[in-house]
Amino acid sequence: MKHYIVRFGLVLQLLLMFGLSQTAGATTDSAKNEFPGRAKYPNVPVISKTALMAQYKDVVIVDARSSLEFETLRVKDALNIPVASKTFVEQVKALRATTNKPIVFYCNGRTCMKSYKAVKLCKKNNIQNTIAYDAGMFEWAKSFPTHAALFGQSPIRSSYIISKQKFQAHSLSPNEFSEEIYKRGKKTLVVDIRDKYQRGAAGFFPSQELWASLDDRAKLNAYIKQAKEENRALFIYDEVGKQVRWLQYALEKENIKNYYFMATGAKGYYKQMMSEFGIQ
């Protein structure tokens, strides 16, 4: 009963923050759109992966994701300027001063909004000739392994990539994720790894969860170390269930075995809660 009350309270909190009609409409539109970000950011110019490959030497490619994601798997020769960084605009301005080439930002894929946000910030700050490659890192690596790098090595060797099956073995549905946390209680360590733009002011497990974005490596490593030393299961979630895949490499490297991810991430969890309480 306590679990139910906490979840209902969280639903009310989120509705007050985001507005019911706005959230419901956005969800419906996104489900019908192959690239949901294009409808949300209609003024952001985009480039396809084939066009980007054709212009590879004529553009500057910038990874807008966290340093951890960049260091794990990236477009070969790309630079890393995380869009969530406080110095993002200053860094891009410094880059623009060195080149007249188009600057192409990318992130994880079609449901990741960081490439669009990067271009939008550039436009707002009068940084010209910026474009979003919005098909994302996974599609790029699959199509062009010789132009991608895994742990700095290129071309990519498939044997180094964590399999989809192994990733799914550590993934729980939003409901399973939530139930396991409340069932295990103090034997868990819950970590929200969303960045400041994704998280806003709301976490899903008040009084239980910690927050460490993928850019805050020191804090994230401290939480991983704490879970290992205290023999607590790690429950980790992101925005849409994609960024956690990069964190899995770090967890496996540290020989952490007792960890779980929330499939579909915060957005999926929010959608599920809306459904549970009959809110469309």
PAZAPA-4460 file (N, C-alpha, C; in steps of 0.05 Angstrom, whole numbers, plus 32768, in hexadecimal, padded with zeros to 4 digits):
% residues 280
    n_x    n_y    n_z   ca_x   ca_y   ca_z    c_x    c_y    c_z   seq   type   mol
   8011   7FE8   8000   8000   8000   8000   8011   8019   8000     1      M     A
   8027   8019   8010   8039   8030   8011   8045   8035   7FF6     2      K     A
   804D   801F   7FE8   8058   8022   7FCD   8045   802F   7FBA     3      H     A
   802C   8027   7FBB   8017   8032   7FAA   8013   8050   7FAF     4      Y     A
   8013   8058   7FC9   800F   8074   7FD0   8026   8085   7FC6     5      I     A
   803F   807B   7FC9   8056   8089   7FC0   8055   808E   7FA2     6      V     A
   804D   8079   7F93   804B   807B   7F76   8036   808E   7F6D     7      R     A
   801F   808E   7F7B   8009   80A1   7F75   8012   80BE   7F7A     8      F     A
   8020   80C1   7F90   802A   80DC   7F96   803E   80E6   7F81     9      G     A
   804E   80D4   7F76   8061   80DB   7F62   8053   80E3   7F48    10      L     A
   803E   80D4   7F41   802E   80DB   7F2A   8023   80F7   7F2C    11      V     A
   8018   80FE   7F43   800D   8119   7F47   8022   812E   7F44    12      L     A
   803A   8128   7F4F   8050   813B   7F4E   8058   8140   7F31    13      Q     A
   805A   812B   7F21   8062   812E   7F05   804D   813C   7EF5    14      L     A
   8034   8137   7EFA   801F   8144   7EEC   8020   8162   7EF1    15      L     A
   8025   816A   7F09   8027   8186   7F10   803E   8193   7F02    16      L     A
   8054   8184   7EFF   806C   818F   7EF3   8069   8193   7ED5    17      M     A
   805F   817E   7EC8   8060   817E   7EAA   8045   8185   7E9D    18      F     A
   802F   8181   7EAB   8015   8186   7E9F   800B   816E   7E91    19      G     A
   7FF3   8165   7E97   7FE8   814C   7E8C   7FE4   814E   7E6E    20      L     A
   7FD7   8162   7E64   7FD1   8163   7E47   7FEA   8164   7E36    21      S     A
   7FFE   8173   7E3F   8017   8176   7E30   8025   815B   7E2E    22      Q     A
   8027   814C   7E44   8035   8133   7E45   8027   811E   7E34    23      T     A
   800D   811D   7E36   7FFD   8109   7E27   8000   810D   7E09    24      A     A
   7FFF   8126   7E01   8001   812C   7DE4   801C   8125   7DD9    25      G     A
   8031   812C   7DE9   804D   8126   7DE1   8051   8108   7DDD    26      A     A
   8046   80F8   7DEF   8049   80DB   7DEE   803C   80D0   7DD4    27      T     A
   8024   80D9   7DCE   8016   80D0   7DB6   8025   80D7   7D9D    28      T     A
   802F   80EF   7D9B   803E   80F8   7D83   8057   80E8   7D80    29      D     A
   8066   80E4   7D96   807F   80D6   7D95   807C   80B9   7D8B    30      S     A
   8066   80AC   7D94   8061   8090   7D8C   805D   808D   7D6E    31      A     A
   8054   80A3   7D61   804E   80A1   7D44   8065   80AB   7D33    32      K     A
   807A   80B5   7D40   808F   80C2   7D31   80A9   80B1   7D32    33      N     A
   80B4   80AA   7D1C   80CD   809B   7D1C   80E4   80AA   7D29    34      E     A
   80E4   80C4   7D25   80F7   80D6   7D33   80E8   80EA   7D44    35      F     A
   80E0   80E2   7D5C   80CF   80F4   7D6C   80DB   810F   7D71    36      P     A
   80F6   8111   7D72   8102   812B   7D77   80FE   813F   7D61    37      G     A
   80FA   8136   7D49   80F6   8149   7D32   80DD   8159   7D35    38      R     A
   80C8   814D   7D40   80AF   815C   7D45   80B3   816F   7D5C    39      A     A
   80C2   8167   7D70   80C6   8178   7D87   80D9   818F   7D82    40      K     A
   80EC   818A   7D6F   8100   819F   7D68   80FF   81A4   7D4A    41      Y     A
   80E9   81AF   7D40   80E5   81B2   7D23   80F9   81C5   7D16    42      P     A
   8106   81D6   7D25   8119   81EA   7D1A   8136   81E0   7D1A    43      N     A
   813A   81C7   7D22   8155   81BC   7D23   815A   81AD   7D09    44      V     A
   816E   81B5   7CF9   8174   81A6   7CE0   8181   818B   7CE7    45      P     A
   817B   8177   7CD7   8186   815C   7CDD   8194   8151   7CC4    46      V     A
   81A5   813C   7CC9   81B3   812F   7CB4   81B1   8111   7CB8    47      I     A
   81AE   8102   7CA2   81AC   80E5   7CA4   81C7   80D9   7CA7    48      S     A
   81C8   80BF   7CAF   81E2   80B2   7CB3   81F1   80AF   7C98    49      K     A
   81E3   80A9   7C83   81F0   80A6   7C69   81FC   80C1   7C5F    50      T     A
   81ED   80D7   7C63   81F7   80F1   7C5C   820E   80F9   7C6D    51      A     A
   820D   80F2   7C87   8224   80F9   7C98   823C   80E9   7C91    52      L     A
   8239   80D0   7C89   8250   80C0   7C81   825C   80CC   7C67    53      M     A
   824B   80D5   7C55   8255   80E0   7C3C   8264   80FA   7C41    54      A     A
   825D   8109   7C56   8269   8123   7C5C   827C   8121   7C74    55      Q     A
   8284   8109   7C7B   8294   8103   7C93   82AC   8116   7C96    56      Y     A
   82BB   811A   7C81   82D3   812A   7C83   82CE   8148   7C80    57      K     A
   82B5   814F   7C7A   82AE   816B   7C75   829F   8178   7C8C    58      D     A
   829B   816A   7CA2   828D   8174   7CB9   829D   816F   7CD2    59      V     A
   8295   817C   7CE8   82A1   8176   7D02   828B   8168   7D12    60      V     A
   8291   814F   7D1B   827D   813F   7D29   8281   8141   7D47    61      I     A
   826C   8148   7D55   826E   814C   7D72   825A   813A   7D81    62      V     A
   8264   812B   7D94   8253   811A   7DA5   8248   812B   7DBB    63      D     A
   822D   812D   7DBD   8220   813D   7DD1   821A   812E   7DEB    64      A     A
   8223   8114   7DEC   821C   8103   7E03   8231   8107   7E19    65      R     A
   822E   80F8   7E2E   8241   80F9   7E45   825C   80EE   7E3D    66      S     A
   8270   80F4   7E4E   828B   80EB   7E48   828C   80CC   7E4A    67      S     A
   827D   80C0   7E5C   827D   80A3   7E5F   8273   8096   7E45    68      L     A
   825D   80A0   7E3A   8252   8095   7E22   8266   8098   7E0B    69      E     A
   8272   80B0   7E09   8285   80B6   7DF4   829E   80A4   7DF6    70      F     A
   82A8   80A0   7E0E   82C0   808F   7E11   82BA   8072   7E0B    71      E     A
   82A1   806A   7E0E   829A   804E   7E09   8297   8049   7DEB    72      T     A
   8284   8056   7DDE   8280   8053   7DC1   827A   806E   7DB5    73      L     A
   8288   8074   7DA0   8285   808E   7D93   828A   808D   7D75    74      R     A
   8282   80A2   7D67   8289   80A5   7D4B   82A7   80AB   7D4A    75      V     A
   82B5   809D   7D39   82D2   80A1   7D36   82D8   80BE   7D2F    76      K     A
   82EC   80C9   7D3D   82F6   80E5   7D39   82E3   80FA   7D44    77      D     A
   82CE   80F2   7D51   82BB   8106   7D5D   82C7   8113   7D75    78      A     A
   82BD   812B   7D7B   82C4   813A   7D93   82AE   8135   7DA7    79      L     A
   82B3   813B   7DC0   829E   8137   7DD5   829A   8152   7DE3    80      N     A
   8281   815D   7DE0   8279   8174   7DEF   825D   816E   7DF9    81      I     A
   825B   8164   7E12   8241   815D   7E1D   822E   8174   7E1E    82      P     A
   8216   8171   7E13   8203   8187   7E13   81FA   818F   7E2F    83      V     A
   81FC   817D   7E42   81F4   8183   7E5E   820A   8192   7E6D    84      A     A
   8222   8195   7E60   8238   81A3   7E6E   8231   81C1   7E71    85      S     A
   823A   81CD   7E87   8236   81E9   7E8C   8245   81FA   7E78    86      K     A
   825A   81EF   7E6C   826B   81FE   7E59   8266   81F6   7E3C    87      T     A
   824F   81EA   7E37   824A   81E0   7E1C   824C   81F7   7E07    88      F     A
   823D   820C   7E0C   823D   8222   7DF9   8259   822E   7DF4    89      V     A
   8268   8232   7E0A   8283   823D   7E07   8295   822A   7DF7    90      E     A
   8292   8210   7DFC   82A3   81FD   7DEE   829C   81FC   7DD0    91      Q     A
   8283   81FE   7DC9   827B   81FD   7DAD   8283   8217   7D9F    92      V     A
   8281   822D   7DAD   828B   8247   7DA2   82A9   8245   7D9C    93      K     A
   82B8   8239   7DAE   82D5   8237   7DAA   82DA   8225   7D92    94      A     A
   82CA   8210   7D8F   82CD   81FE   7D78   82C6   820C   7D5E    95      L     A
   82B0   821B   7D5E   82A8   822A   7D46   82BE   823E   7D3E    96      R     A
   82CC   8249   7D51   82E1   825C   7D4A   82F8   8250   7D3B    97      A     A
   82FA   8235   7D3B   8310   8227   7D2E   8309   821C   7D13    98      T     A
   82EF   821C   7D0C   82E7   820F   7CF3   82CD   821B   7CE8    99      T     A
   82CA   821B   7CCE   82B2   8223   7CC1   82A1   820B   7CB8   100      N     A
   82AA   81F3   7CBD   829B   81DB   7CB5   8281   81D9   7CC5   101      K     A
   826D   81CC   7CBA   8255   81C7   7CC9   825C   81B6   7CE2   102      P     A
   824F   81BB   7CF8   8252   81AC   7D10   823A   819A   7D13   103      I     A
   823F   817F   7D14   8229   816C   7D16   8229   815F   7D32   104      V     A
   8213   8162   7D40   8211   8156   7D5B   8202   813B   7D59   105      F     A
   820A   8128   7D6A   81FC   810F   7D6B   81F9   8106   7D88   106      Y     A
   81E7   80F3   7D8C   81E4   80E7   7DA7   81DD   80C9   7DA3   107      C     A
   81CC   80BE   7DB4   81C8   80A1   7DB4   81B5   8096   7D9F   108      N     A
   81A2   80A6   7D96   818F   809B   7D82   8175   80AB   7D81   109      G     A
   8161   809E   7D75   8149   80AC   7D6D   8138   80B6   7D84   110      R     A
   813B   80AA   7D9B   812C   80B4   7DB3   813D   80C5   7DC5   111      T     A
   8156   80CA   7DBD   8168   80DB   7DCD   8167   80F7   7DC1   112      C     A
   8163   810B   7DD3   815E   8126   7DC9   8177   8138   7DCA   113      M     A
   818E   812D   7DD3   81A5   813E   7DD8   81B0   814B   7DBF   114      K     A
   81AF   813E   7DA8   81B9   814A   7D8F   81A8   8163   7D88   115      S     A
   818D   8160   7D8B   817C   8177   7D86   8181   818E   7D99   116      Y     A
   8183   8187   7DB3   8188   819B   7DC7   81A2   81AA   7DC2   117      K     A
   81B6   819C   7DB9   81D0   81A8   7DB3   81CD   81BD   7D9D   118      A     A
   81BF   81B6   7D87   81BB   81C8   7D71   81AA   81E0   7D7A   119      V     A
   8196   81DB   7D8A   8184   81F0   7D93   8194   8204   7DA4   120      K     A
   81A5   81FA   7DB6   81B6   820C   7DC6   81C9   821D   7DB5   121      L     A
   81D3   8210   7DA0   81E5   821E   7D8E   81D6   8235   7D80   122      C     A
   81BF   822F   7D76   81AF   8244   7D68   81A8   825B   7D7B   123      K     A
   81A1   8254   7D94   819A   8268   7DA8   81B2   827B   7DAD   124      K     A
   81CA   8270   7DAB   81E2   827F   7DB1   81F1   8288   7D98   125      N     A
   81E3   8288   7D81   81ED   8292   7D68   8206   8283   7D5E   126      N     A
   8207   8269   7D63   821C   8258   7D58   8211   824C   7D3E   127      I     A
   821B   8253   7D28   820F   824C   7D0E   8218   8231   7D03   128      Q     A
   8208   8227   7CF0   820F   820F   7CE0   8213   81F7   7CF2   129      N     A
   81FE   81F1   7D02   81FE   81D9   7D12   81E7   81C7   7D0A   130      T     A
   81EB   81AC   7D0C   81D8   8199   7D02   81D7   8181   7D16   131      I     A
   81C0   8174   7D16   81BC   815C   7D27   81BC   8143   7D16   132      A     A
   81CD   8130   7D1E   81CB   8115   7D13   81BC   8105   7D28   133      Y     A
   81A3   80FF   7D22   8190   80F4   7D36   818A   80D7   7D35   134      D     A
   8197   80C8   7D22   8193   80AB   7D22   81A3   809E   7D38   135      A     A
   81B8   80AB   7D40   81C6   80A3   7D58   81DE   8090   7D55   136      G     A
   81EB   808C   7D6C   8204   807D   7D6D   8201   805F   7D66   137      M     A
   81EC   8052   7D70   81E8   8036   7D6A   81E6   8031   7D4C   138      F     A
   81D6   8041   7D3F   81D2   803D   7D22   81EB   8043   7D12   139      E     A
   81FA   8057   7D1C   8213   805E   7D0E   8227   8047   7D11   140      W     A
   822B   803C   7D29   823E   8027   7D2E   8237   800E   7D1E   141      A     A
   821E   8008   7D1C   8215   7FF1   7D0D   821A   7FF4   7CEF   142      K     A
   8215   800C   7CE5   8218   8011   7CC8   8235   8016   7CC0   143      S     A
   8244   8023   7CD1   825F   802B   7CCA   8273   8025   7CE0   144      F     A
   8279   800B   7CE4   828B   8003   7CFA   82A7   800D   7CF7   145      P     A
   82B0   8012   7CDE   82CB   801D   7CDA   82CD   803A   7CE1   146      T     A
   82B6   8047   7CE5   82B5   8063   7CEC   82A9   8067   7D08   147      H     A
   82AC   8053   7D19   82A4   8054   7D34   82BA   8049   7D46   148      A     A
   82BA   8051   7D5F   82CF   8047   7D71   82C3   803E   7D8B   149      A     A
   82CC   8026   7D94   82C3   801B   7DAE   82DB   801A   7DC0   150      L     A
   82DA   8028   7DD7   82F0   802B   7DE9   8309   8035   7DDA   151      F     A
   8305   8046   7DC7   831B   8052   7DB8   8325   8042   7DA1   152      G     A
   831B   8029   7D9E   8325   8017   7D89   8312   8018   7D71   153      Q     A
   831E   801A   7D59   830E   801A   7D40   831E   800A   7D2B   154      S     A
   8310   7FFA   7D1A   82F3   7FF6   7D19   82E9   7FE7   7D32   155      P     A
   82CF   7FE7   7D35   82C3   7FDA   7D4C   82C5   7FBB   7D49   156      I     A
   82CC   7FAE   7D5E   82CB   7F91   7D5F   82B2   7F88   7D6E   157      R     A
   82A2   7F79   7D60   8288   7F71   7D6B   828B   7F61   7D85   158      S     A
   82A1   7F54   7D89   82A5   7F44   7DA1   82A7   7F55   7DBA   159      S     A
   82AE   7F6F   7DB6   82B1   7F81   7DCD   8297   7F8D   7DD6   160      Y     A
   8282   7F8B   7DC6   8269   7F98   7DCC   8258   7F85   7DDD   161      I     A
   824D   7F91   7DF3   823B   7F81   7E04   8222   7F7A   7DF4   162      I     A
   821B   7F61   7DF4   8205   7F58   7DE3   81EA   7F63   7DED   163      S     A
   81D7   7F63   7DDB   81BC   7F6C   7DE2   81B0   7F59   7DF7   164      K     A
   81B6   7F40   7DF5   81AB   7F2C   7E08   81B6   7F32   7E24   165      Q     A
   81D0   7F38   7E26   81DB   7F3E   7E41   81D0   7F58   7E4C   166      K     A
   81CB   7F6B   7E3B   81BF   7F84   7E44   81A3   7F7F   7E4E   167      F     A
   8193   7F70   7E3F   8178   7F6A   7E46   8176   7F59   7E60   168      Q     A
   818B   7F49   7E65   818B   7F39   7E7D   818C   7F4A   7E96   169      A     A
   8195   7F62   7E94   8196   7F75   7EAB   8181   7F8A   7EAA   170      H     A
   816E   7F87   7E97   8159   7F9B   7E94   813E   7F91   7EA0   171      S     A
   8131   7FA3   7EAE   8116   7F9C   7EB9   8102   7FB0   7EAF   172      L     A
   80E9   7FA7   7EAD   80D4   7FB9   7EA5   80D1   7FCE   7EBB   173      S     A
   80C6   7FE6   7EB5   80C3   7FFA   7ECA   80B5   7FF0   7EE3   174      P     A
   80A0   7FDF   7EDF   8092   7FD5   7EF6   80A3   7FC1   7F07   175      N     A
   80B2   7FB0   7EF9   80C4   7F9D   7F06   80DA   7FAC   7F15   176      E     A
   80E5   7FC0   7F08   80FA   7FD1   7F13   80F1   7FDD   7F2D   177      F     A
   80D9   7FE9   7F2D   80CE   7FF6   7F44   80C8   7FE2   7F5B   178      S     A
   80BC   7FCC   7F54   80B5   7FB8   7F68   80CE   7FAC   7F75   179      E     A
   80E2   7FA7   7F66   80FB   7F9C   7F71   8108   7FB0   7F85   180      E     A
   8107   7FC9   7F7F   8113   7FDD   7F90   8104   7FDE   7FAB   181      I     A
   80EA   7FDE   7FAA   80DB   7FDF   7FC3   80DC   7FC5   7FD3   182      Y     A
   80DF   7FAF   7FC4   80E0   7F95   7FD1   80FB   7F91   7FE0   183      K     A
   8110   7F9A   7FD3   812B   7F96   7FDE   8133   7FAC   7FF3   184      R     A
   8126   7FC3   7FF2   812A   7FD8   8005   8147   7FE1   8006   185      G     A
   8154   7FE0   801E   816E   7FEA   8022   8184   7FDA   8015   186      K     A
   817D   7FC4   8009   8191   7FB4   7FFB   8196   7FBE   7FDF   187      K     A
   818A   7FD5   7FD8   818D   7FE0   7FBD   819A   7FFB   7FBE   188      T     A
   81A5   8004   7FA8   81AF   801F   7FA4   81A3   8028   7F89   189      L     A
   8191   803B   7F8A   8184   8045   7F72   8191   805E   7F67   190      V     A
   8198   805E   7F4E   81A7   8075   7F42   8199   807E   7F29   191      V     A
   8193   8097   7F28   8188   80A5   7F10   81A0   80B1   7F01   192      D     A
   81A5   80A9   7EE9   81BC   80B3   7EDA   81B5   80C7   7EC4   193      I     A
   819C   80D1   7EC5   8194   80E5   7EB1   81A3   80FF   7EB6   194      R     A
   81A7   810E   7EA1   81B5   8128   7EA4   81A1   813D   7EAE   195      D     A
   81AB   8155   7EB2   819A   816A   7EBE   8182   8171   7EAD   196      K     A
   8185   816F   7E92   816F   8176   7E80   8159   8160   7E81   197      Y     A
   8162   8147   7E83   814F   8131   7E83   8141   812F   7E9E   198      Q     A
   814F   8132   7EB3   8145   812D   7ECE   8132   8144   7ED8   199      R     A
   813A   815D   7ED2   812A   8173   7EDE   812C   8172   7EFC   200      G     A
   8115   8173   7F09   8115   8172   7F26   8109   8159   7F31   201      A     A
   8102   8146   7F20   80F3   812F   7F29   8103   8115   7F27   202      A     A
   8104   8106   7F3D   810E   80EB   7F3D   80F7   80D9   7F42   203      G     A
   80F9   80BF   7F3C   80E2   80AD   7F3F   80E2   809E   7F5A   204      F     A
   80F7   809E   7F68   80F8   808F   7F81   8102   80A1   7F98   205      F     A
   80F1   80B5   7FA0   80F9   80C8   7FB5   8101   80BA   7FCE   206      P     A
   8116   80C5   7FDB   8122   80BB   7FF4   8132   80A2   7FF0   207      S     A
   8131   8096   7FD8   8140   807E   7FD3   8157   8081   7FBF   208      Q     A
   8152   8093   7FAB   8165   8094   7F95   817B   80A9   7F98   209      E     A
   8190   80A5   7F89   81A7   80B7   7F87   81A7   80C1   7F6A   210      L     A
   81B5   80D7   7F65   81B7   80E2   7F4A   81D4   80E6   7F43   211      W     A
   81DC   80DB   7F2C   81F7   80E0   7F22   81F6   80DE   7F03   212      A     A
   81F7   80F4   7EF5   81F7   80F3   7ED8   8210   80E5   7ECE   213      S     A
   820F   80DC   7EB5   8226   80CE   7EAA   823E   80E0   7EA7   214      L     A
   823A   80FA   7EA8   8250   810D   7EA7   825E   8110   7EC2   215      D     A
   8251   8109   7ED7   825C   810C   7EF2   8269   80F1   7EFA   216      D     A
   827F   80EB   7EEE   828C   80D1   7EF0   8294   80CB   7F0D   217      R     A
   829E   80DF   7F1B   82A8   80DB   7F37   8291   80D2   7F49   218      A     A
   827A   80DF   7F47   8263   80D8   7F57   8258   80BC   7F4F   219      K     A
   8256   80B7   7F35   824C   809E   7F2B   825E   8087   7F34   220      L     A
   8278   808B   7F32   828B   8076   7F3B   8289   8071   7F59   221      N     A
   8284   8086   7F68   8281   8084   7F85   8269   8073   7F8C   222      A     A
   8253   8077   7F7D   823A   8067   7F82   823F   804A   7F7B   223      Y     A
   824D   8045   7F65   8252   8029   7F5D   8264   801C   7F72   224      I     A
   8278   802A   7F7C   8289   801F   7F90   827A   801A   7FAA   225      K     A
   8268   802C   7FB1   8257   8029   7FC9   8246   8010   7FC8   226      Q     A
   8239   800C   7FB1   8228   7FF4   7FAD   8238   7FDA   7FAF   227      A     A
   8250   7FDB   7FA4   8262   7FC3   7FA4   826B   7FBD   7FC1   228      K     A
   8273   7FD2   7FCF   827D   7FCE   7FEB   8267   7FC5   7FFE   229      E     A
   824F   7FD0   7FFA   8239   7FCA   800C   8228   7FB2   8002   230      E     A
   8230   7FA6   7FEC   8222   7F8F   7FE1   8205   7F96   7FDC   231      N     A
   8200   7FAD   7FCF   81E5   7FB5   7FC9   81E0   7FB4   7FAB   232      R     A
   81C9   7FAC   7FA3   81C2   7FAB   7F86   81BF   7FC7   7F7B   233      A     A
   81CA   7FCC   7F64   81C8   7FE5   7F56   81AF   7FE5   7F44   234      L     A
   819E   7FF9   7F48   8187   7FFD   7F36   818A   8018   7F29   235      F     A
   818E   8017   7F0E   8196   8030   7F00   8182   8035   7EE9   236      I     A
   817B   804F   7EE7   8169   8056   7ED0   8172   8070   7EC3   237      Y     A
   816A   8073   7EAA   8170   808B   7E9B   8156   8096   7E8F   238      D     A
   8157   80A4   7E79   8140   80B1   7E6D   812E   809D   7E5D   239      E     A
   813B   808E   7E4B   812B   807C   7E3A   8136   805F   7E39   240      V     A
   8149   8059   7E4B   8154   803E   7E4C   816A   8038   7E39   241      G     A
   8177   804D   7E2F   818D   804A   7E1B   81A9   8050   7E27   242      K     A
   81AA   8065   7E37   81C4   806D   7E42   81D0   8059   7E55   243      Q     A
   81BF   804A   7E63   81C9   8036   7E76   81DA   8021   7E68   244      V     A
   81D6   801E   7E4E   81E5   800A   7E3F   8203   8010   7E40   245      R     A
   820A   802A   7E40   8226   8032   7E41   8231   802D   7E5D   246      W     A
   8221   8032   7E71   822A   802E   7E8C   822F   8010   7E92   247      L     A
   8222   7FFF   7E84   8226   7FE2   7E88   8243   7FDA   7E84   248      Q     A
   8251   7FE7   7E71   826D   7FE1   7E6C   827D   7FE7   7E85   249      Y     A
   8278   7FFE   7E92   8287   8005   7EAA   8281   7FF2   7EC1   250      A     A
   8267   7FEA   7EC4   8260   7FD7   7ED9   826D   7FBC   7ED5   251      L     A
   826E   7FB2   7EBD   827B   7F99   7EB8   8299   7F9B   7EBC   252      E     A
   82A4   7FB1   7EB6   82C1   7FB6   7EBA   82C8   7FB4   7ED7   253      K     A
   82B6   7FBE   7EE8   82BA   7FBE   7F05   82B0   7FA4   7F12   254      E     A
   82A9   7F91   7F01   82A0   7F77   7F0A   8286   7F78   7F1C   255      N     A
   8275   7F8C   7F15   825B   7F8F   7F23   8248   7F7C   7F15   256      I     A
   823B   7F6A   7F23   8228   7F57   7F17   820B   7F5C   7F20   257      K     A
   8207   7F68   7F37   81EC   7F6C   7F42   81E2   7F87   7F3B   258      N     A
   81DA   7F8B   7F22   81D0   7FA5   7F18   81B8   7FA1   7F05   259      Y     A
   81A7   7FB5   7F05   818F   7FB4   7EF4   8189   7FCF   7EE8   260      Y     A
   817E   7FCF   7ECF   8177   7FE7   7EC1   8158   7FE7   7EBD   261      F     A
   814D   7FFF   7EBB   8131   8002   7EB5   812D   8004   7E97   262      M     A
   8121   7FEF   7E8C   811B   7FEF   7E6F   8108   8006   7E69   263      A     A
   810C   8014   7E54   80FD   802C   7E4B   8102   8045   7E5C   264      T     A
   8110   8042   7E72   8119   8059   7E81   8102   8069   7E8F   265      G     A
   8109   8082   7E96   80F7   8093   7EA4   80DD   8099   7E95   266      A     A
   80DF   809C   7E7A   80C8   80A2   7E6A   80B5   808A   7E6A   267      K     A
   80C0   8072   7E69   80AF   805A   7E6A   80A2   8056   7E85   268      G     A
   80B0   805D   7E9A   80A5   805B   7EB5   808E   806F   7EB9   269      Y     A
   8093   8087   7EAF   807E   809B   7EB2   8065   8093   7EA3   270      Y     A
   8069   8089   7E8A   8052   8080   7E7A   8043   8069   7E88   271      K     A
   8052   8057   7E95   8045   8041   7EA3   8035   804B   7EBB   272      Q     A
   803F   805E   7EC9   8030   8069   7EE0   8017   8077   7ED7   273      M     A
   8018   8085   7EC1   8000   8092   7EB7   7FEB   807D   7EB0   274      M     A
   7FF3   8067   7EA5   7FE1   8052   7E9E   7FD5   8044   7EB6   275      S     A
   7FE5   8040   7ECB   7FDC   8033   7EE3   7FC6   8043   7EF1   276      E     A
   7FC8   805D   7EEF   7FB4   806E   7EFD   7F9F   8078   7EE9   277      F     A
   7F9D   806C   7ED2   7F88   8072   7EBF   7F8A   808D   7EB2   278      G     A
   7FA2   8097   7EAF   7FA6   80B1   7EA3   7FB1   80AE   7E87   279      I     A
   7FA3   80B7   7E74   7FAC   80B4   7E58   7FB9   80CE   7E4D   280      Q     A
***
